[in-house]
Amino acid sequence: MRGLTFDELFAMLTAAQLSAVDLARLREWIAGIAHPAECIALIEQAARGRPCPRCACVRAHRCGQASGLQRFRCLGCGRSYNALTGTPLARLRKKEHWLPYLHCVLESRTVREAARVVGVHRTTSFRWRHRFVPGAMRDRPAALTAIVEADETYRLESQKGSRNMTRKPRKRGGVAKRRGISGELDCLLVARDRSGQTLDFHTGRGQVTVAQLEKCLRPVLPADVLLISDSALSYRHFAKQAGIMHETVNVKAGVRARGAIHLQNVNAWHSRFKSWLVRFRGVASRYLINYSGWQRVLDARRLTTPAHLLCAAVQLG
């Protein structure tokens, strides 16, 4: 029996009355189709002209191929490399599935959902998540400008997936033993300016300190910036040391805003992040910065296609 040609199949699809559900299924199926050559071409294009990832020498010559990628030999150090050497994607396999998987990343699918859609094992899906996402996270603003809001959000420390726990396991996530902010909580510091540019930092456990603010915020805040925070003393001392203008909002006293002085933008980001995080049913502390960076990339809407995410992950840090 002769099979249908593509033209015959396409004619049948155009003549059929497809429902909204049918169209959604068809779009999902088409989005999952990717040729290995397409992924390799994007990788080579994104890495074109890059220097040696080991010695930064720009002089190299071609040295065969491996896994579909062109290899080069550096004329400076004599080492060979390809377009993925020195990137989070080095030594990953099954490149034909990368673009469909990145489509799942853009849709914020869980590990098991992405594995089912792409057709890989769930452990492969988990490994790819924590390779692709950190790669795309490097697409972040170098500095914030004008009016910058900074505030922290806290989540209960989690050792999910750890083989050597330092405490007794909690039942179904559990709750903190002590009230308020303590060493049981992970601190996620978020700084956001009024143009929507956002930076996130995992500062460890407990309240944020002046030293942590100095390390995280000092390099990204210009001298003429206006920093807005809550009334925590660490922000006051940091602003004084950095020599930048500083305004506070006394949230504890019920003051939410004083004209343009407020924290509504950064607090709205916190709210969106926590709501988005629920679908993953618990995140280990060591991966918290990956998930906040994932949400930051989605929220910025700069990397909107699988090709954008792939090119961002291939770029050298």
SVG drawing of the C-alpha trace seen along z (x, -y; Angstrom):
<svg xmlns="http://www.w3.org/2000/svg" viewBox="-15 -61 66 63">
<polyline fill="none" stroke="black" stroke-width="0.4" points="0.0,0.0 1.4,-3.4 1.9,-5.9 0.6,-9.5 3.0,-12.1 3.4,-15.4 1.4,-17.3 -1.5,-14.9 -1.4,-15.1 -1.1,-18.9 -4.2,-19.1 -6.1,-16.9 -5.2,-19.1 -6.2,-22.3 -9.6,-20.8 -10.3,-19.4 -12.3,-21.5 -10.0,-21.5 -11.2,-22.4 -9.3,-24.6 -8.1,-21.4 -7.0,-19.9 -5.1,-23.0 -3.3,-23.1 -2.3,-19.5 -1.0,-20.1 1.0,-23.2 2.5,-21.2 3.5,-18.4 5.0,-20.8 6.9,-22.6 8.4,-19.3 9.9,-18.6 13.5,-19.6 16.2,-18.3 19.6,-17.7 21.3,-19.9 19.1,-22.8 20.4,-22.7 24.0,-22.3 23.7,-25.2 22.4,-27.4 25.3,-26.4 27.9,-27.0 26.4,-30.4 26.3,-31.5 29.9,-30.5 31.3,-31.8 34.5,-33.8 34.9,-33.0 38.5,-32.7 40.0,-29.6 38.0,-29.0 41.2,-28.1 43.8,-30.8 41.6,-33.3 43.8,-33.1 42.0,-34.0 44.2,-32.0 43.0,-28.4 42.7,-26.0 40.1,-23.3 40.8,-19.9 38.1,-17.4 34.6,-16.9 33.0,-15.1 29.3,-14.7 28.4,-16.8 30.4,-19.8 33.5,-21.3 36.6,-21.0 39.4,-23.6 43.0,-23.4 44.3,-26.5 47.6,-27.8 48.4,-29.3 48.0,-26.5 47.7,-23.6 44.4,-22.3 41.4,-21.4 37.9,-22.6 34.4,-22.9 31.6,-25.4 30.3,-24.0 33.7,-23.7 33.5,-25.9 29.8,-26.2 27.1,-24.5 26.1,-22.4 29.5,-20.7 29.4,-16.9 25.6,-16.8 24.1,-14.4 20.9,-14.0 21.1,-17.4 18.1,-16.5 16.0,-16.9 17.4,-20.2 15.1,-22.6 11.9,-20.7 13.2,-20.6 13.8,-24.3 10.3,-24.8 9.2,-23.0 11.5,-25.3 9.7,-28.3 6.4,-26.7 7.6,-26.1 6.9,-22.3 7.9,-20.0 10.7,-17.5 8.4,-14.6 6.2,-16.5 9.2,-17.7 10.6,-14.2 7.3,-12.8 6.9,-15.5 10.5,-15.3 10.9,-11.5 13.9,-11.3 14.3,-9.9 13.3,-12.0 16.9,-12.1 18.0,-13.4 15.3,-16.0 16.5,-17.1 20.1,-17.3 19.2,-19.3 17.1,-21.7 20.1,-22.6 22.4,-23.0 20.2,-25.0 18.7,-27.3 22.0,-28.5 23.3,-29.1 20.3,-31.3 20.5,-33.0 23.7,-34.7 21.6,-37.0 21.2,-39.6 21.7,-43.4 25.1,-44.6 23.7,-47.4 20.5,-48.9 19.6,-52.6 17.7,-55.5 15.3,-54.3 16.1,-50.8 14.0,-48.8 15.7,-46.1 14.0,-43.7 14.4,-40.1 12.1,-37.1 12.6,-34.1 11.9,-30.4 12.3,-27.5 15.6,-25.8 15.3,-22.5 17.7,-19.6 15.5,-17.8 17.4,-15.1 20.4,-15.3 22.1,-12.0 23.7,-13.4 21.2,-15.5 22.4,-17.7 19.1,-17.5 16.2,-15.2 13.8,-15.1 10.6,-17.1 7.3,-15.6 5.8,-17.1 8.1,-20.1 7.4,-21.1 7.6,-24.5 10.4,-26.4 10.9,-25.8 11.4,-29.4 9.2,-32.4 10.5,-35.2 13.6,-35.3 16.1,-32.8 18.9,-30.5 16.3,-28.0 15.3,-30.3 17.0,-30.9 17.3,-34.6 16.7,-35.6 17.7,-39.2 16.0,-40.9 16.9,-44.3 14.7,-45.8 14.6,-49.2 11.6,-51.0 12.4,-50.0 11.8,-46.3 15.4,-45.2 15.9,-42.7 18.8,-41.0 18.6,-38.2 21.1,-36.9 20.9,-33.9 22.7,-35.3 22.5,-32.2 20.4,-31.8 19.1,-34.3 18.8,-38.1 20.8,-39.8 24.0,-41.6 25.9,-44.7 28.7,-42.6 26.3,-40.6 24.7,-43.8 28.2,-45.2 29.1,-42.1 25.8,-41.8 24.6,-45.4 27.7,-47.5 28.9,-46.4 25.5,-46.9 24.5,-50.3 25.9,-53.5 26.7,-56.4 23.7,-58.5 21.1,-55.8 18.3,-56.1 18.0,-53.0 14.6,-52.2 14.3,-49.5 12.5,-48.7 13.7,-50.1 16.3,-47.3 19.5,-48.8 21.7,-46.8 20.5,-48.8 21.1,-52.1 24.7,-51.2 25.3,-49.8 24.0,-53.0 26.1,-55.2 29.2,-53.2 28.5,-53.2 27.7,-56.9 24.4,-56.5 21.0,-58.1 18.7,-56.0 15.0,-56.1 13.1,-53.7 9.6,-52.5 8.5,-51.6 6.4,-48.6 6.1,-47.5 4.4,-50.8 1.9,-50.3 3.5,-52.8 3.3,-51.1 4.2,-54.1 5.2,-57.8 4.5,-59.0 7.1,-57.4 8.9,-55.9 7.6,-52.3 8.6,-48.7 5.6,-47.6 7.6,-46.5 10.0,-44.2 7.3,-42.8 5.1,-42.1 8.1,-40.1 8.3,-38.2 4.6,-37.3 4.9,-36.1 7.9,-34.0 6.3,-32.3 3.1,-31.6 5.1,-30.2 7.3,-28.1 4.3,-26.1 4.0,-23.9 7.4,-22.3 6.3,-21.1 9.5,-22.0 12.9,-23.3 16.2,-22.3 18.1,-25.2 21.1,-24.6 18.9,-25.1 17.0,-28.1 19.1,-30.6 18.5,-28.5 14.7,-28.8 14.8,-32.5 17.0,-33.0 14.5,-31.0 11.7,-33.2 13.7,-36.3 14.4,-35.2 10.8,-34.4 9.7,-37.7 12.1,-39.8 10.7,-38.4 14.0,-38.9 14.6,-35.2 11.2,-34.1 12.1,-31.2 14.1,-27.9 16.7,-29.3 17.2,-32.4 17.6,-30.2 20.1,-27.9 22.2,-30.8 22.3,-32.4 23.4,-29.1 26.2,-28.6 27.7,-32.1 30.8,-32.0 30.5,-33.5"/>
</svg>
